[in-house]
Amino acid sequence: MTQQIHAPYHFVPMSKWVYMPDWAHLVSHDVPFKDGLSGVIDYTLLTKTPLCVGGEQQAQGNGANLVQFARDPMKKPIIPGSSVKGMIRSVLSVATFGKFSQFDDQRFSFRDISSAKGNYLANVIGKNDVQAGWLSFDASSQQWQFMPCEVSKIAHKEIKAQLGISIENKNTAVEKYNKAPLSKPISAVISAPRGKQNNRWAEHLGKGNTQGHLVFTNMRIPGRGDRENYEFSYFFYDQQPGQKHVDIQQQVDDLFANHDKKQVDYLKRNLAQG
C-alpha cells in the first residue's frame, strides 16, 4: 500500500518567482517602514484532529520509541511556545515572502543546575553577585527603573506560623500572591548569615523592626534532597532609592522576552506606590 505524506503547511502555495528589490539590503528589523505594519499576533488554538507534541521518549522492544506528550513540571500536557512560534513564523515567511530567519537574537542559557560542581553554579552564579531589587515603569519618562534592595529567604512554615497563610512550593506564583499580596508590607527580624550558603532569614513576622515584602516564584523543581529544603520564598527589604538605575532597557527586554505582553502591560498600568 502506498502512503502519502503531506507537509503541514501545504495550503500555502509556493511562489513561482522570488522578488528581491534593490533596497532589500537596507531593510532593518530595528527601524520599521513608516507605512509598514507592526503589531502583535493574537491567535486561538483549537484541536481539530489528533495531536501529539513530542516530549519524553520510551524505548520499545522492537527498536522504536514511544513518544509521550510534552508536559510541564506539574505533569500537565503543554504545547511549548517555541513550537507555536515556529509554526506561525514558517507560515508567515512563506505567505509574505518574508525573511524572519535573518532576525537572530538568540539567548543561550544553562539548564543543568543539578550539581554544585557544575559549570553553571560554579562559573556563572559563583563568580557573580546576585542583586535583588524592584523593577518599575516610569510613565513620565517611559523608562523602566531598577531600585536595589536587600533580600533574605523566608521559610513557608514561618509564614504559616506567624501569618496563618499556607504557602507551598507546588503553588504557582499567582496562587501565592493571591494569598499574600505583594503590595502588603510586613515587618520581620532578619537573622545573621548561617548555613553553608550564609543565607539570612526573615523571622518573627509582624514583630520585627524591618519592613519588607514577600516575593514569590513559581514551583522549584525538587531534586534529590529533602522536599522541605524547597519550601521557602524571599523577603525584600531596605530599598536603596539613591542607587536607582535607568539604563536597563536591554535587560528588561531580555527578562520579559518569554512573558505574555498582557502581563508586561499590566505592570505598566498598575504602578505600586514606592
VMD Tcl script that draws the C-alpha trace (Angstrom):
set ca {
  {0.00 0.00 0.00}
  {1.32 3.41 -0.92}
  {1.20 6.02 1.82}
  {1.16 9.73 1.13}
  {2.86 12.17 3.47}
  {1.79 15.79 3.31}
  {3.62 18.86 4.58}
  {1.52 20.53 7.30}
  {1.67 23.88 5.51}
  {0.73 22.64 2.03}
  {-2.26 25.02 1.99}
  {0.19 27.90 1.39}
  {1.09 27.76 -2.31}
  {4.71 28.13 -3.36}
  {5.54 31.14 -5.49}
  {6.91 30.64 -8.99}
  {9.28 33.57 -8.53}
  {11.40 35.24 -5.87}
  {11.50 39.03 -5.95}
  {14.43 40.90 -4.40}
  {14.15 44.71 -4.61}
  {17.33 46.74 -4.93}
  {16.76 48.20 -1.45}
  {16.45 44.77 0.24}
  {19.83 45.11 1.95}
  {18.63 48.30 3.67}
  {15.75 46.64 5.50}
  {16.19 46.62 9.29}
  {14.11 44.91 11.94}
  {15.01 47.74 14.32}
  {13.62 50.53 12.09}
  {10.27 49.56 10.51}
  {8.87 51.23 7.40}
  {6.77 54.35 8.04}
  {3.92 52.84 6.02}
  {4.61 49.27 7.15}
  {2.67 47.08 9.53}
  {3.83 46.30 13.05}
  {1.94 44.74 15.89}
  {1.08 41.64 17.90}
  {-0.45 38.43 16.60}
  {-3.30 37.12 18.76}
  {-4.38 33.57 18.00}
  {-6.78 30.93 19.28}
  {-5.63 27.33 19.14}
  {-8.27 24.66 18.53}
  {-7.56 20.92 18.34}
  {-9.47 19.66 15.30}
  {-7.55 16.41 14.74}
  {-5.50 14.01 16.91}
  {-2.46 15.85 18.22}
  {0.85 14.80 19.76}
  {3.55 17.28 20.77}
  {6.60 15.12 21.40}
  {8.19 15.08 24.83}
  {9.87 12.18 26.61}
  {10.52 9.01 24.62}
  {10.47 5.47 25.95}
  {12.40 2.71 24.17}
  {10.29 -0.23 22.98}
  {11.34 -3.81 22.41}
  {11.06 -3.53 18.63}
  {13.64 -0.77 18.45}
  {11.10 2.03 18.09}
  {10.44 4.72 20.70}
  {7.11 5.52 22.32}
  {6.72 9.31 22.22}
  {5.00 10.86 25.23}
  {3.09 14.14 25.05}
  {5.14 17.15 26.21}
  {4.37 18.13 29.80}
  {5.26 20.91 32.22}
  {6.92 20.35 35.64}
  {3.43 19.76 37.10}
  {2.93 16.93 34.56}
  {0.19 18.81 32.68}
  {0.15 18.45 28.86}
  {1.53 21.55 27.14}
  {2.37 22.92 23.72}
  {5.70 24.78 24.11}
  {5.59 28.40 22.99}
  {8.58 27.79 20.75}
  {6.57 25.22 18.78}
  {3.69 27.63 18.16}
  {6.07 30.47 17.37}
  {7.95 28.35 14.86}
  {4.73 27.31 13.12}
  {3.47 30.90 12.80}
  {6.87 32.13 11.67}
  {7.08 29.46 8.97}
  {3.62 30.21 7.60}
  {4.17 33.97 7.57}
  {7.57 33.59 5.99}
  {6.07 31.65 3.08}
  {2.89 33.72 2.73}
  {4.65 37.11 2.80}
  {7.93 36.21 1.08}
  {9.47 37.19 4.40}
  {12.90 36.53 5.86}
  {12.17 36.03 9.53}
  {15.09 33.63 9.79}
  {17.51 36.54 9.33}
  {16.39 38.03 12.64}
  {18.72 36.33 15.11}
  {18.62 37.46 18.75}
  {19.23 34.13 20.44}
  {19.96 33.98 24.16}
  {21.78 30.86 25.25}
  {21.24 29.54 28.75}
  {22.22 26.73 31.07}
  {19.74 24.12 32.25}
  {21.85 21.78 34.38}
  {21.86 23.01 37.98}
  {21.77 19.53 39.48}
  {25.24 19.69 40.97}
  {27.10 22.34 42.92}
  {30.20 21.35 40.95}
  {28.50 22.00 37.60}
  {29.61 24.77 35.25}
  {26.53 26.94 35.82}
  {26.70 27.10 39.61}
  {30.49 27.23 39.75}
  {31.31 29.65 36.93}
  {28.13 31.67 36.35}
  {26.43 32.11 39.72}
  {29.51 31.54 41.84}
  {31.53 34.30 40.14}
  {28.74 36.90 40.11}
  {26.98 38.70 42.94}
  {23.19 38.49 42.88}
  {21.48 41.87 43.35}
  {17.85 41.95 44.45}
  {15.70 44.93 43.61}
  {12.40 46.36 42.40}
  {11.61 46.88 38.73}
  {9.12 49.65 37.95}
  {7.98 51.61 34.90}
  {8.16 55.43 34.98}
  {5.19 56.63 32.94}
  {6.55 60.20 32.59}
  {9.93 59.20 31.15}
  {8.65 55.96 29.56}
  {11.59 54.12 31.11}
  {12.00 51.06 33.27}
  {13.83 51.67 36.54}
  {15.64 49.28 38.87}
  {15.90 50.08 42.59}
  {18.28 47.79 44.53}
  {17.30 46.37 47.90}
  {18.36 43.71 50.38}
  {16.97 40.18 50.27}
  {16.68 37.25 52.65}
  {14.95 33.90 52.49}
  {11.77 33.14 54.39}
  {10.54 29.65 55.27}
  {6.98 28.77 54.30}
  {6.42 27.28 57.75}
  {7.32 30.69 59.22}
  {4.66 32.35 57.06}
  {2.05 29.82 58.17}
  {3.02 30.01 61.85}
  {3.07 33.81 62.09}
  {0.52 34.90 59.47}
  {-1.74 31.85 59.23}
  {-1.18 31.69 55.44}
  {-0.40 28.31 53.86}
  {2.18 28.67 51.07}
  {3.61 25.60 49.31}
  {6.34 25.20 46.72}
  {3.93 23.42 44.36}
  {1.72 26.54 44.14}
  {2.16 28.91 41.21}
  {3.38 32.44 41.88}
  {-0.10 33.79 41.13}
  {-1.66 31.43 43.67}
  {0.87 32.51 46.29}
  {0.30 36.22 45.66}
  {-3.46 35.73 45.87}
  {-2.88 34.53 49.45}
  {-0.23 37.13 50.35}
  {-0.41 40.23 48.08}
  {2.88 41.81 47.06}
  {1.61 45.29 47.96}
  {1.13 44.41 51.65}
  {4.19 45.32 53.77}
  {5.24 43.04 56.63}
  {7.73 43.54 59.44}
  {10.33 40.92 60.35}
  {13.59 40.24 62.14}
  {16.49 39.48 59.80}
  {18.84 36.78 61.08}
  {22.61 36.75 60.87}
  {24.11 34.72 57.99}
  {24.01 30.99 58.66}
  {24.36 27.65 56.95}
  {26.69 26.58 54.15}
  {25.48 29.39 51.89}
  {25.45 32.06 54.61}
  {21.80 32.86 53.95}
  {19.91 35.41 56.01}
  {16.35 34.51 57.03}
  {13.32 36.67 57.76}
  {11.80 35.55 61.05}
  {9.27 36.64 63.72}
  {6.93 38.14 61.12}
  {4.90 41.07 62.36}
  {7.19 41.57 65.35}
  {10.44 42.94 63.92}
  {11.67 46.43 63.05}
  {12.48 45.71 59.40}
  {9.71 46.48 56.90}
  {9.61 44.47 53.68}
  {7.54 42.47 51.21}
  {7.08 38.78 50.45}
  {8.32 37.84 46.97}
  {7.29 34.53 45.40}
  {8.33 32.42 42.42}
  {6.73 29.54 40.60}
  {7.43 25.97 41.68}
  {11.04 24.92 42.17}
  {11.69 21.51 40.63}
  {12.67 19.23 43.56}
  {15.95 17.37 43.22}
  {17.38 14.56 45.27}
  {17.35 16.44 48.56}
  {14.66 16.78 51.18}
  {11.45 18.34 49.78}
  {11.37 20.60 52.84}
  {14.51 22.33 51.53}
  {12.42 23.77 48.67}
  {9.75 25.25 50.93}
  {10.94 28.85 51.06}
  {10.39 32.19 49.35}
  {12.01 35.64 49.63}
  {11.73 38.77 51.72}
  {12.76 42.07 50.06}
  {13.63 44.96 52.39}
  {15.74 48.13 52.79}
  {15.19 49.80 49.43}
  {18.03 51.96 48.13}
  {16.48 54.86 46.12}
  {19.84 56.57 45.79}
  {21.17 53.63 43.75}
  {18.37 53.62 41.16}
  {19.34 52.53 37.63}
  {17.56 53.58 34.44}
  {19.87 52.34 31.67}
  {18.40 48.84 31.79}
  {16.13 48.63 28.73}
  {18.06 45.73 27.17}
  {17.99 43.73 30.41}
  {14.24 44.34 30.71}
  {13.66 43.26 27.10}
  {15.55 40.04 27.78}
  {13.71 39.48 31.06}
  {10.26 39.83 29.50}
  {11.10 38.07 26.22}
  {9.17 34.95 27.26}
  {6.34 36.69 29.12}
  {2.86 37.45 27.88}
  {2.65 41.06 26.66}
  {-0.54 41.45 28.71}
  {1.46 40.78 31.89}
  {4.02 43.43 30.99}
  {1.30 45.95 30.16}
  {-0.36 45.14 33.49}
  {2.83 46.14 35.32}
  {2.90 49.45 33.47}
  {-0.75 50.24 34.31}
  {-0.60 49.19 37.96}
  {2.30 51.07 39.48}
  {2.58 50.46 43.22}
  {3.45 53.48 45.32}
  {7.03 53.08 46.50}
}
mol new
graphics top color blue
foreach p $ca { graphics top sphere $p radius 0.5 }
foreach p [lrange $ca 0 end-1] q [lrange $ca 1 end] { graphics top cylinder $p $q radius 0.2 }
display resetview
